[in-house]
Amino acid sequence: MCSFVDEKEIKSLLNKGAISISDIQNLTRAGTSCGRCLPMIDEIIELHKKTKPKEQQEKLDFGSKR
């Protein structure tokens, strides 16, 4: 891929909290030269959003404080 950044590195950054092409560009410089890899980066991000586990919701406290 671009700037010696591969799909594995992008996925790692997404798992660490990156959420956009802009995040990936700022962290790696990928997609900042010619831009030809931007659709591929976007595809990786979208796939990650669809397949990442949902964060567990905190349990609500329905104690007797009513």
PQR file of N, CA, C, O and H, with PARSE charges and radii, in Angstrom:
ATOM      1  N   MET A   1       0.846  -1.174   0.000 -0.4000 1.5000
ATOM      2  CA  MET A   1       0.000   0.000   0.000 -0.0000 2.0000
ATOM      3  C   MET A   1       0.894   1.240   0.000  0.5500 1.7000
ATOM      4  O   MET A   1       2.070   1.149  -0.352 -0.5500 1.4000
ATOM      5  N   CYS A   2       0.384   2.327   0.367 -0.4000 1.5000
ATOM      6  CA  CYS A   2       1.030   3.623   0.275 -0.0000 2.0000
ATOM      7  C   CYS A   2       1.961   3.902   1.456  0.5500 1.7000
ATOM      8  O   CYS A   2       1.672   3.507   2.585 -0.5500 1.4000
ATOM      9  H   CYS A   2      -0.571   2.400   0.653  0.4000 1.0000
ATOM     10  N   SER A   3       3.054   4.569   1.197 -0.4000 1.5000
ATOM     11  CA  SER A   3       4.003   4.986   2.230 -0.0000 2.0000
ATOM     12  C   SER A   3       4.461   3.825   3.112  0.5500 1.7000
ATOM     13  O   SER A   3       4.686   3.993   4.310 -0.5500 1.4000
ATOM     14  H   SER A   3       3.288   4.890   0.279  0.4000 1.0000
ATOM     15  N   PHE A   4       4.592   2.658   2.508 -0.4000 1.5000
ATOM     16  CA  PHE A   4       5.038   1.448   3.204 -0.0000 2.0000
ATOM     17  C   PHE A   4       4.093   1.033   4.333  0.5500 1.7000
ATOM     18  O   PHE A   4       4.523   0.400   5.297 -0.5500 1.4000
ATOM     19  H   PHE A   4       4.409   2.521   1.534  0.4000 1.0000
ATOM     20  N   VAL A   5       2.818   1.383   4.221 -0.4000 1.5000
ATOM     21  CA  VAL A   5       1.798   1.018   5.204 -0.0000 2.0000
ATOM     22  C   VAL A   5       0.973  -0.099   4.599  0.5500 1.7000
ATOM     23  O   VAL A   5       0.481   0.019   3.476 -0.5500 1.4000
ATOM     24  H   VAL A   5       2.469   1.898   3.438  0.4000 1.0000
ATOM     25  N   ASP A   6       0.822  -1.194   5.349 -0.4000 1.5000
ATOM     26  CA  ASP A   6       0.031  -2.298   4.822 -0.0000 2.0000
ATOM     27  C   ASP A   6      -1.308  -2.412   5.555  0.5500 1.7000
ATOM     28  O   ASP A   6      -1.565  -1.709   6.533 -0.5500 1.4000
ATOM     29  H   ASP A   6       1.222  -1.290   6.261  0.4000 1.0000
ATOM     30  N   GLU A   7      -2.146  -3.311   5.055 -0.4000 1.5000
ATOM     31  CA  GLU A   7      -3.486  -3.499   5.614 -0.0000 2.0000
ATOM     32  C   GLU A   7      -3.418  -3.890   7.096  0.5500 1.7000
ATOM     33  O   GLU A   7      -4.248  -3.456   7.895 -0.5500 1.4000
ATOM     34  H   GLU A   7      -1.937  -3.882   4.261  0.4000 1.0000
ATOM     35  N   LYS A   8      -2.444  -4.697   7.447 -0.4000 1.5000
ATOM     36  CA  LYS A   8      -2.292  -5.137   8.835 -0.0000 2.0000
ATOM     37  C   LYS A   8      -2.081  -3.939   9.768  0.5500 1.7000
ATOM     38  O   LYS A   8      -2.663  -3.880  10.851 -0.5500 1.4000
ATOM     39  H   LYS A   8      -1.771  -5.050   6.798  0.4000 1.0000
ATOM     40  N   GLU A   9      -1.254  -2.996   9.342 -0.4000 1.5000
ATOM     41  CA  GLU A   9      -1.001  -1.816  10.166 -0.0000 2.0000
ATOM     42  C   GLU A   9      -2.258  -0.960  10.305  0.5500 1.7000
ATOM     43  O   GLU A   9      -2.544  -0.443  11.386 -0.5500 1.4000
ATOM     44  H   GLU A   9      -0.782  -3.044   8.462  0.4000 1.0000
ATOM     45  N   ILE A  10      -3.000  -0.812   9.223 -0.4000 1.5000
ATOM     46  CA  ILE A  10      -4.238  -0.033   9.270 -0.0000 2.0000
ATOM     47  C   ILE A  10      -5.237  -0.687  10.221  0.5500 1.7000
ATOM     48  O   ILE A  10      -5.866  -0.004  11.029 -0.5500 1.4000
ATOM     49  H   ILE A  10      -2.768  -1.232   8.345  0.4000 1.0000
ATOM     50  N   LYS A  11      -5.383  -2.008  10.127 -0.4000 1.5000
ATOM     51  CA  LYS A  11      -6.301  -2.719  11.022 -0.0000 2.0000
ATOM     52  C   LYS A  11      -5.873  -2.571  12.478  0.5500 1.7000
ATOM     53  O   LYS A  11      -6.711  -2.432  13.368 -0.5500 1.4000
ATOM     54  H   LYS A  11      -4.872  -2.564   9.471  0.4000 1.0000
ATOM     55  N   SER A  12      -4.582  -2.601  12.710 -0.4000 1.5000
ATOM     56  CA  SER A  12      -4.065  -2.424  14.071 -0.0000 2.0000
ATOM     57  C   SER A  12      -4.438  -1.048  14.616  0.5500 1.7000
ATOM     58  O   SER A  12      -4.854  -0.924  15.768 -0.5500 1.4000
ATOM     59  H   SER A  12      -3.901  -2.714  11.987  0.4000 1.0000
ATOM     60  N   LEU A  13      -4.288  -0.026  13.795 -0.4000 1.5000
ATOM     61  CA  LEU A  13      -4.639   1.334  14.212 -0.0000 2.0000
ATOM     62  C   LEU A  13      -6.138   1.465  14.463  0.5500 1.7000
ATOM     63  O   LEU A  13      -6.555   2.168  15.384 -0.5500 1.4000
ATOM     64  H   LEU A  13      -3.949  -0.127  12.859  0.4000 1.0000
ATOM     65  N   LEU A  14      -6.946   0.792  13.651 -0.4000 1.5000
ATOM     66  CA  LEU A  14      -8.391   0.819  13.856 -0.0000 2.0000
ATOM     67  C   LEU A  14      -8.752   0.147  15.177  0.5500 1.7000
ATOM     68  O   LEU A  14      -9.630   0.620  15.898 -0.5500 1.4000
ATOM     69  H   LEU A  14      -6.607   0.221  12.903  0.4000 1.0000
ATOM     70  N   ASN A  15      -8.081  -0.944  15.489 -0.4000 1.5000
ATOM     71  CA  ASN A  15      -8.330  -1.629  16.761 -0.0000 2.0000
ATOM     72  C   ASN A  15      -7.903  -0.791  17.956  0.5500 1.7000
ATOM     73  O   ASN A  15      -8.410  -0.971  19.063 -0.5500 1.4000
ATOM     74  H   ASN A  15      -7.368  -1.328  14.903  0.4000 1.0000
ATOM     75  N   LYS A  16      -6.969   0.124  17.727 -0.4000 1.5000
ATOM     76  CA  LYS A  16      -6.492   0.990  18.804 -0.0000 2.0000
ATOM     77  C   LYS A  16      -7.303   2.279  18.925  0.5500 1.7000
ATOM     78  O   LYS A  16      -7.062   3.084  19.825 -0.5500 1.4000
ATOM     79  H   LYS A  16      -6.557   0.270  16.828  0.4000 1.0000
ATOM     80  N   GLY A  17      -8.271   2.477  18.014 -0.4000 1.5000
ATOM     81  CA  GLY A  17      -9.149   3.630  18.151 -0.0000 2.0000
ATOM     82  C   GLY A  17      -9.242   4.575  16.972  0.5500 1.7000
ATOM     83  O   GLY A  17     -10.082   5.475  16.987 -0.5500 1.4000
ATOM     84  H   GLY A  17      -8.467   1.824  17.283  0.4000 1.0000
ATOM     85  N   ALA A  18      -8.415   4.410  15.948 -0.4000 1.5000
ATOM     86  CA  ALA A  18      -8.558   5.249  14.753 -0.0000 2.0000
ATOM     87  C   ALA A  18      -9.927   4.972  14.139  0.5500 1.7000
ATOM     88  O   ALA A  18     -10.392   3.833  14.135 -0.5500 1.4000
ATOM     89  H   ALA A  18      -7.733   3.679  15.935  0.4000 1.0000
ATOM     90  N   ILE A  19     -10.573   6.023  13.617 -0.4000 1.5000
ATOM     91  CA  ILE A  19     -11.932   5.820  13.104 -0.0000 2.0000
ATOM     92  C   ILE A  19     -12.163   6.398  11.714  0.5500 1.7000
ATOM     93  O   ILE A  19     -13.262   6.272  11.175 -0.5500 1.4000
ATOM     94  H   ILE A  19     -10.195   6.949  13.619  0.4000 1.0000
ATOM     95  N   SER A  20     -11.158   7.026  11.124 -0.4000 1.5000
ATOM     96  CA  SER A  20     -11.391   7.681   9.836 -0.0000 2.0000
ATOM     97  C   SER A  20     -10.140   7.652   8.962  0.5500 1.7000
ATOM     98  O   SER A  20      -9.040   7.346   9.423 -0.5500 1.4000
ATOM     99  H   SER A  20     -10.265   7.129  11.562  0.4000 1.0000
ATOM    100  N   ILE A  21     -10.340   7.979   7.695 -0.4000 1.5000
ATOM    101  CA  ILE A  21      -9.208   8.093   6.783 -0.0000 2.0000
ATOM    102  C   ILE A  21      -8.254   9.165   7.288  0.5500 1.7000
ATOM    103  O   ILE A  21      -7.035   9.012   7.207 -0.5500 1.4000
ATOM    104  H   ILE A  21     -11.233   8.228   7.320  0.4000 1.0000
ATOM    105  N   SER A  22      -8.810  10.241   7.806 -0.4000 1.5000
ATOM    106  CA  SER A  22      -7.981  11.323   8.334 -0.0000 2.0000
ATOM    107  C   SER A  22      -7.084  10.821   9.469  0.5500 1.7000
ATOM    108  O   SER A  22      -5.910  11.184   9.544 -0.5500 1.4000
ATOM    109  H   SER A  22      -9.800  10.366   7.872  0.4000 1.0000
ATOM    110  N   ASP A  23      -7.639   9.989  10.346 -0.4000 1.5000
ATOM    111  CA  ASP A  23      -6.828   9.408  11.427 -0.0000 2.0000
ATOM    112  C   ASP A  23      -5.680   8.585  10.856  0.5500 1.7000
ATOM    113  O   ASP A  23      -4.538   8.715  11.297 -0.5500 1.4000
ATOM    114  H   ASP A  23      -8.592   9.694  10.284  0.4000 1.0000
ATOM    115  N   ILE A  24      -5.982   7.742   9.876 -0.4000 1.5000
ATOM    116  CA  ILE A  24      -4.964   6.881   9.266 -0.0000 2.0000
ATOM    117  C   ILE A  24      -3.897   7.741   8.592  0.5500 1.7000
ATOM    118  O   ILE A  24      -2.704   7.465   8.721 -0.5500 1.4000
ATOM    119  H   ILE A  24      -6.910   7.636   9.518  0.4000 1.0000
ATOM    120  N   GLN A  25      -4.318   8.776   7.878 -0.4000 1.5000
ATOM    121  CA  GLN A  25      -3.365   9.663   7.217 -0.0000 2.0000
ATOM    122  C   GLN A  25      -2.448  10.351   8.231  0.5500 1.7000
ATOM    123  O   GLN A  25      -1.235  10.420   8.030 -0.5500 1.4000
ATOM    124  H   GLN A  25      -5.287   9.001   7.774  0.4000 1.0000
ATOM    125  N   ASN A  26      -3.023  10.849   9.302 -0.4000 1.5000
ATOM    126  CA  ASN A  26      -2.221  11.550  10.306 -0.0000 2.0000
ATOM    127  C   ASN A  26      -1.244  10.622  11.016  0.5500 1.7000
ATOM    128  O   ASN A  26      -0.142  11.037  11.377 -0.5500 1.4000
ATOM    129  H   ASN A  26      -4.008  10.793   9.465  0.4000 1.0000
ATOM    130  N   LEU A  27      -1.642   9.372  11.217 -0.4000 1.5000
ATOM    131  CA  LEU A  27      -0.797   8.426  11.942 -0.0000 2.0000
ATOM    132  C   LEU A  27       0.261   7.766  11.071  0.5500 1.7000
ATOM    133  O   LEU A  27       1.313   7.367  11.571 -0.5500 1.4000
ATOM    134  H   LEU A  27      -2.537   9.035  10.924  0.4000 1.0000
ATOM    135  N   THR A  28      -0.010   7.644   9.753 -0.4000 1.5000
ATOM    136  CA  THR A  28       0.893   6.862   8.892 -0.0000 2.0000
ATOM    137  C   THR A  28       1.397   7.601   7.659  0.5500 1.7000
ATOM    138  O   THR A  28       2.394   7.188   7.066 -0.5500 1.4000
ATOM    139  H   THR A  28      -0.865   7.968   9.348  0.4000 1.0000
ATOM    140  N   ARG A  29       0.743   8.668   7.264 -0.4000 1.5000
ATOM    141  CA  ARG A  29       1.006   9.397   6.015 -0.0000 2.0000
ATOM    142  C   ARG A  29       0.481   8.644   4.786  0.5500 1.7000
ATOM    143  O   ARG A  29       0.665   9.114   3.663 -0.5500 1.4000
ATOM    144  H   ARG A  29      -0.067   9.003   7.746  0.4000 1.0000
ATOM    145  N   ALA A  30      -0.162   7.496   4.969 -0.4000 1.5000
ATOM    146  CA  ALA A  30      -0.758   6.767   3.843 -0.0000 2.0000
ATOM    147  C   ALA A  30      -1.872   7.613   3.239  0.5500 1.7000
ATOM    148  O   ALA A  30      -2.664   8.213   3.966 -0.5500 1.4000
ATOM    149  H   ALA A  30      -0.312   7.114   5.881  0.4000 1.0000
ATOM    150  N   GLY A  31      -1.933   7.660   1.926 -0.4000 1.5000
ATOM    151  CA  GLY A  31      -2.978   8.387   1.241 -0.0000 2.0000
ATOM    152  C   GLY A  31      -2.745   9.882   1.155  0.5500 1.7000
ATOM    153  O   GLY A  31      -3.655  10.623   0.782 -0.5500 1.4000
ATOM    154  H   GLY A  31      -1.289   7.173   1.336  0.4000 1.0000
ATOM    155  N   THR A  32      -1.555  10.343   1.489 -0.4000 1.5000
ATOM    156  CA  THR A  32      -1.302  11.779   1.472 -0.0000 2.0000
ATOM    157  C   THR A  32      -0.506  12.233   0.251  0.5500 1.7000
ATOM    158  O   THR A  32      -0.297  13.431   0.063 -0.5500 1.4000
ATOM    159  H   THR A  32      -0.816   9.741   1.792  0.4000 1.0000
ATOM    160  N   SER A  33      -0.061  11.293  -0.578 -0.4000 1.5000
ATOM    161  CA  SER A  33       0.688  11.681  -1.780 -0.0000 2.0000
ATOM    162  C   SER A  33      -0.254  11.793  -2.965  0.5500 1.7000
ATOM    163  O   SER A  33      -0.762  12.876  -3.254 -0.5500 1.4000
ATOM    164  H   SER A  33      -0.231  10.319  -0.424  0.4000 1.0000
ATOM    165  N   CYS A  34      -0.490  10.702  -3.642 -0.4000 1.5000
ATOM    166  CA  CYS A  34      -1.323  10.755  -4.847 -0.0000 2.0000
ATOM    167  C   CYS A  34      -2.793  10.466  -4.557  0.5500 1.7000
ATOM    168  O   CYS A  34      -3.663  10.877  -5.324 -0.5500 1.4000
ATOM    169  H   CYS A  34      -0.077   9.822  -3.407  0.4000 1.0000
ATOM    170  N   GLY A  35      -3.085   9.755  -3.446 -0.4000 1.5000
ATOM    171  CA  GLY A  35      -4.464   9.474  -3.083 -0.0000 2.0000
ATOM    172  C   GLY A  35      -5.063   8.235  -3.705  0.5500 1.7000
ATOM    173  O   GLY A  35      -6.226   7.919  -3.452 -0.5500 1.4000
ATOM    174  H   GLY A  35      -2.378   9.421  -2.822  0.4000 1.0000
ATOM    175  N   ARG A  36      -4.284   7.515  -4.527 -0.4000 1.5000
ATOM    176  CA  ARG A  36      -4.842   6.321  -5.182 -0.0000 2.0000
ATOM    177  C   ARG A  36      -5.251   5.236  -4.198  0.5500 1.7000
ATOM    178  O   ARG A  36      -6.110   4.413  -4.514 -0.5500 1.4000
ATOM    179  H   ARG A  36      -3.340   7.771  -4.733  0.4000 1.0000
ATOM    180  N   CYS A  37      -4.654   5.218  -3.015 -0.4000 1.5000
ATOM    181  CA  CYS A  37      -4.973   4.164  -2.053 -0.0000 2.0000
ATOM    182  C   CYS A  37      -6.138   4.542  -1.132  0.5500 1.7000
ATOM    183  O   CYS A  37      -6.569   3.713  -0.330 -0.5500 1.4000
ATOM    184  H   CYS A  37      -3.956   5.886  -2.759  0.4000 1.0000
ATOM    185  N   LEU A  38      -6.650   5.756  -1.227 -0.4000 1.5000
ATOM    186  CA  LEU A  38      -7.733   6.186  -0.343 -0.0000 2.0000
ATOM    187  C   LEU A  38      -8.975   5.300  -0.426  0.5500 1.7000
ATOM    188  O   LEU A  38      -9.558   4.998   0.616 -0.5500 1.4000
ATOM    189  H   LEU A  38      -6.299   6.429  -1.878  0.4000 1.0000
ATOM    190  N   PRO A  39      -9.413   4.864  -1.622 -0.5600 1.5000
ATOM    191  CA  PRO A  39     -10.570   3.965  -1.667  0.2800 2.0000
ATOM    192  C   PRO A  39     -10.298   2.637  -0.941  0.5500 1.7000
ATOM    193  O   PRO A  39     -11.197   2.083  -0.309 -0.5500 1.4000
ATOM    194  N   MET A  40      -9.085   2.137  -1.028 -0.4000 1.5000
ATOM    195  CA  MET A  40      -8.739   0.891  -0.354 -0.0000 2.0000
ATOM    196  C   MET A  40      -8.742   1.094   1.172  0.5500 1.7000
ATOM    197  O   MET A  40      -9.228   0.240   1.914 -0.5500 1.4000
ATOM    198  H   MET A  40      -8.354   2.587  -1.542  0.4000 1.0000
ATOM    199  N   ILE A  41      -8.204   2.210   1.625 -0.4000 1.5000
ATOM    200  CA  ILE A  41      -8.207   2.507   3.062 -0.0000 2.0000
ATOM    201  C   ILE A  41      -9.638   2.654   3.553  0.5500 1.7000
ATOM    202  O   ILE A  41      -9.984   2.144   4.619 -0.5500 1.4000
ATOM    203  H   ILE A  41      -7.809   2.904   1.022  0.4000 1.0000
ATOM    204  N   ASP A  42     -10.473   3.347   2.788 -0.4000 1.5000
ATOM    205  CA  ASP A  42     -11.873   3.520   3.153 -0.0000 2.0000
ATOM    206  C   ASP A  42     -12.586   2.173   3.246  0.5500 1.7000
ATOM    207  O   ASP A  42     -13.399   1.959   4.146 -0.5500 1.4000
ATOM    208  H   ASP A  42     -10.192   3.762   1.922  0.4000 1.0000
ATOM    209  N   GLU A  43     -12.288   1.278   2.330 -0.4000 1.5000
ATOM    210  CA  GLU A  43     -12.886  -0.060   2.328 -0.0000 2.0000
ATOM    211  C   GLU A  43     -12.486  -0.833   3.598  0.5500 1.7000
ATOM    212  O   GLU A  43     -13.321  -1.502   4.206 -0.5500 1.4000
ATOM    213  H   GLU A  43     -11.628   1.452   1.599  0.4000 1.0000
ATOM    214  N   ILE A  44     -11.231  -0.740   3.987 -0.4000 1.5000
ATOM    215  CA  ILE A  44     -10.751  -1.403   5.203 -0.0000 2.0000
ATOM    216  C   ILE A  44     -11.467  -0.839   6.425  0.5500 1.7000
ATOM    217  O   ILE A  44     -11.866  -1.588   7.317 -0.5500 1.4000
ATOM    218  H   ILE A  44     -10.552  -0.197   3.493  0.4000 1.0000
ATOM    219  N   ILE A  45     -11.628   0.474   6.465 -0.4000 1.5000
ATOM    220  CA  ILE A  45     -12.305   1.126   7.592 -0.0000 2.0000
ATOM    221  C   ILE A  45     -13.767   0.692   7.666  0.5500 1.7000
ATOM    222  O   ILE A  45     -14.257   0.351   8.743 -0.5500 1.4000
ATOM    223  H   ILE A  45     -11.304   1.083   5.741  0.4000 1.0000
ATOM    224  N   GLU A  46     -14.458   0.703   6.543 -0.4000 1.5000
ATOM    225  CA  GLU A  46     -15.872   0.322   6.519 -0.0000 2.0000
ATOM    226  C   GLU A  46     -16.059  -1.133   6.927  0.5500 1.7000
ATOM    227  O   GLU A  46     -16.985  -1.446   7.676 -0.5500 1.4000
ATOM    228  H   GLU A  46     -14.060   0.980   5.669  0.4000 1.0000
ATOM    229  N   LEU A  47     -15.207  -2.017   6.454 -0.4000 1.5000
ATOM    230  CA  LEU A  47     -15.286  -3.422   6.839 -0.0000 2.0000
ATOM    231  C   LEU A  47     -15.049  -3.569   8.346  0.5500 1.7000
ATOM    232  O   LEU A  47     -15.717  -4.357   9.015 -0.5500 1.4000
ATOM    233  H   LEU A  47     -14.455  -1.762   5.846  0.4000 1.0000
ATOM    234  N   HIS A  48     -14.102  -2.809   8.859 -0.4000 1.5000
ATOM    235  CA  HIS A  48     -13.817  -2.851  10.299 -0.0000 2.0000
ATOM    236  C   HIS A  48     -15.041  -2.417  11.107  0.5500 1.7000
ATOM    237  O   HIS A  48     -15.376  -3.037  12.116 -0.5500 1.4000
ATOM    238  H   HIS A  48     -13.560  -2.169   8.315  0.4000 1.0000
ATOM    239  N   LYS A  49     -15.700  -1.357  10.662 -0.4000 1.5000
ATOM    240  CA  LYS A  49     -16.883  -0.862  11.368 -0.0000 2.0000
ATOM    241  C   LYS A  49     -17.995  -1.909  11.397  0.5500 1.7000
ATOM    242  O   LYS A  49     -18.729  -2.013  12.380 -0.5500 1.4000
ATOM    243  H   LYS A  49     -15.428  -0.853   9.842  0.4000 1.0000
ATOM    244  N   LYS A  50     -18.118  -2.683  10.317 -0.4000 1.5000
ATOM    245  CA  LYS A  50     -19.177  -3.692  10.233 -0.0000 2.0000
ATOM    246  C   LYS A  50     -18.864  -4.935  11.059  0.5500 1.7000
ATOM    247  O   LYS A  50     -19.781  -5.619  11.514 -0.5500 1.4000
ATOM    248  H   LYS A  50     -17.522  -2.599   9.519  0.4000 1.0000
ATOM    249  N   THR A  51     -17.594  -5.234  11.257 -0.4000 1.5000
ATOM    250  CA  THR A  51     -17.230  -6.491  11.895 -0.0000 2.0000
ATOM    251  C   THR A  51     -16.696  -6.363  13.311  0.5500 1.7000
ATOM    252  O   THR A  51     -16.539  -7.371  13.999 -0.5500 1.4000
ATOM    253  H   THR A  51     -16.849  -4.678  10.888  0.4000 1.0000
ATOM    254  N   LYS A  52     -16.413  -5.138  13.764 -0.4000 1.5000
ATOM    255  CA  LYS A  52     -15.851  -5.001  15.110 -0.0000 2.0000
ATOM    256  C   LYS A  52     -16.917  -5.334  16.145  0.5500 1.7000
ATOM    257  O   LYS A  52     -18.098  -5.058  15.935 -0.5500 1.4000
ATOM    258  H   LYS A  52     -16.541  -4.319  13.205  0.4000 1.0000
ATOM    259  N   PRO A  53     -16.507  -5.923  17.252 -0.5600 1.5000
ATOM    260  CA  PRO A  53     -17.472  -6.237  18.305  0.2800 2.0000
ATOM    261  C   PRO A  53     -18.041  -4.958  18.900  0.5500 1.7000
ATOM    262  O   PRO A  53     -17.335  -3.960  19.050 -0.5500 1.4000
ATOM    263  N   LYS A  54     -19.300  -4.999  19.231 -0.4000 1.5000
ATOM    264  CA  LYS A  54     -19.938  -3.849  19.870 -0.0000 2.0000
ATOM    265  C   LYS A  54     -19.410  -3.731  21.285  0.5500 1.7000
ATOM    266  O   LYS A  54     -19.191  -4.737  21.960 -0.5500 1.4000
ATOM    267  H   LYS A  54     -19.873  -5.809  19.110  0.4000 1.0000
ATOM    268  N   GLU A  55     -19.206  -2.504  21.732 -0.4000 1.5000
ATOM    269  CA  GLU A  55     -18.763  -2.296  23.099 -0.0000 2.0000
ATOM    270  C   GLU A  55     -19.891  -2.692  24.048  0.5500 1.7000
ATOM    271  O   GLU A  55     -21.064  -2.412  23.801 -0.5500 1.4000
ATOM    272  H   GLU A  55     -19.384  -1.687  21.183  0.4000 1.0000
ATOM    273  N   GLN A  56     -19.510  -3.338  25.117 -0.4000 1.5000
ATOM    274  CA  GLN A  56     -20.504  -3.778  26.080 -0.0000 2.0000
ATOM    275  C   GLN A  56     -21.077  -2.575  26.811  0.5500 1.7000
ATOM    276  O   GLN A  56     -20.348  -1.711  27.299 -0.5500 1.4000
ATOM    277  H   GLN A  56     -18.556  -3.566  25.317  0.4000 1.0000
ATOM    278  N   GLN A  57     -22.391  -2.544  26.873 -0.4000 1.5000
ATOM    279  CA  GLN A  57     -23.063  -1.451  27.565 -0.0000 2.0000
ATOM    280  C   GLN A  57     -22.959  -1.690  29.074  0.5500 1.7000
ATOM    281  O   GLN A  57     -23.070  -2.820  29.548 -0.5500 1.4000
ATOM    282  H   GLN A  57     -22.984  -3.245  26.477  0.4000 1.0000
ATOM    283  N   GLU A  58     -22.747  -0.613  29.805 -0.4000 1.5000
ATOM    284  CA  GLU A  58     -22.705  -0.732  31.250 -0.0000 2.0000
ATOM    285  C   GLU A  58     -24.090  -1.109  31.762  0.5500 1.7000
ATOM    286  O   GLU A  58     -25.106  -0.686  31.210 -0.5500 1.4000
ATOM    287  H   GLU A  58     -22.657   0.305  29.420  0.4000 1.0000
ATOM    288  N   LYS A  59     -24.114  -1.906  32.818 -0.4000 1.5000
ATOM    289  CA  LYS A  59     -25.388  -2.293  33.396 -0.0000 2.0000
ATOM    290  C   LYS A  59     -25.989  -1.093  34.097  0.5500 1.7000
ATOM    291  O   LYS A  59     -25.299  -0.334  34.777 -0.5500 1.4000
ATOM    292  H   LYS A  59     -23.288  -2.249  33.266  0.4000 1.0000
ATOM    293  N   LEU A  60     -27.276  -0.943  33.918 -0.4000 1.5000
ATOM    294  CA  LEU A  60     -27.994   0.135  34.582 -0.0000 2.0000
ATOM    295  C   LEU A  60     -28.333  -0.278  36.000  0.5500 1.7000
ATOM    296  O   LEU A  60     -28.650  -1.440  36.254 -0.5500 1.4000
ATOM    297  H   LEU A  60     -27.836  -1.560  33.365  0.4000 1.0000
ATOM    298  N   ASP A  61     -28.271   0.643  36.902 -0.4000 1.5000
ATOM    299  CA  ASP A  61     -28.591   0.352  38.299 -0.0000 2.0000
ATOM    300  C   ASP A  61     -30.038   0.725  38.560  0.5500 1.7000
ATOM    301  O   ASP A  61     -30.388   1.904  38.617 -0.5500 1.4000
ATOM    302  H   ASP A  61     -28.015   1.588  36.696  0.4000 1.0000
ATOM    303  N   PHE A  62     -30.879  -0.295  38.717 -0.4000 1.5000
ATOM    304  CA  PHE A  62     -32.288  -0.072  38.995 -0.0000 2.0000
ATOM    305  C   PHE A  62     -32.554  -0.317  40.478  0.5500 1.7000
ATOM    306  O   PHE A  62     -33.576  -0.897  40.847 -0.5500 1.4000
ATOM    307  H   PHE A  62     -30.595  -1.253  38.670  0.4000 1.0000
ATOM    308  N   GLY A  63     -31.634   0.125  41.316 -0.4000 1.5000
ATOM    309  CA  GLY A  63     -31.757  -0.060  42.761 -0.0000 2.0000
ATOM    310  C   GLY A  63     -32.963   0.675  43.319  0.5500 1.7000
ATOM    311  O   GLY A  63     -33.781   1.210  42.570 -0.5500 1.4000
ATOM    312  H   GLY A  63     -30.804   0.596  41.016  0.4000 1.0000
ATOM    313  N   SER A  64     -33.062   0.696  44.598 -0.4000 1.5000
ATOM    314  CA  SER A  64     -34.234   1.275  45.277 -0.0000 2.0000
ATOM    315  C   SER A  64     -34.092   2.785  45.497  0.5500 1.7000
ATOM    316  O   SER A  64     -34.634   3.311  46.470 -0.5500 1.4000
ATOM    317  H   SER A  64     -32.397   0.262  45.207  0.4000 1.0000
ATOM    318  N   LYS A  65     -33.387   3.482  44.630 -0.4000 1.5000
ATOM    319  CA  LYS A  65     -33.176   4.924  44.793 -0.0000 2.0000
ATOM    320  C   LYS A  65     -34.273   5.739  44.116  0.5500 1.7000
ATOM    321  O   LYS A  65     -34.039   6.898  43.775 -0.5500 1.4000
ATOM    322  H   LYS A  65     -32.947   3.055  43.840  0.4000 1.0000
ATOM    323  N   ARG A  66     -35.411   5.197  43.918 -0.4000 1.5000
ATOM    324  CA  ARG A  66     -36.481   5.918  43.238 -0.0000 2.0000
ATOM    325  C   ARG A  66     -37.250   6.789  44.157  0.5500 1.7000
ATOM    326  O   ARG A  66     -38.188   7.462  43.729 -0.5500 1.4000
ATOM    327  H   ARG A  66     -35.601   4.255  44.195  0.4000 1.0000
TER
END
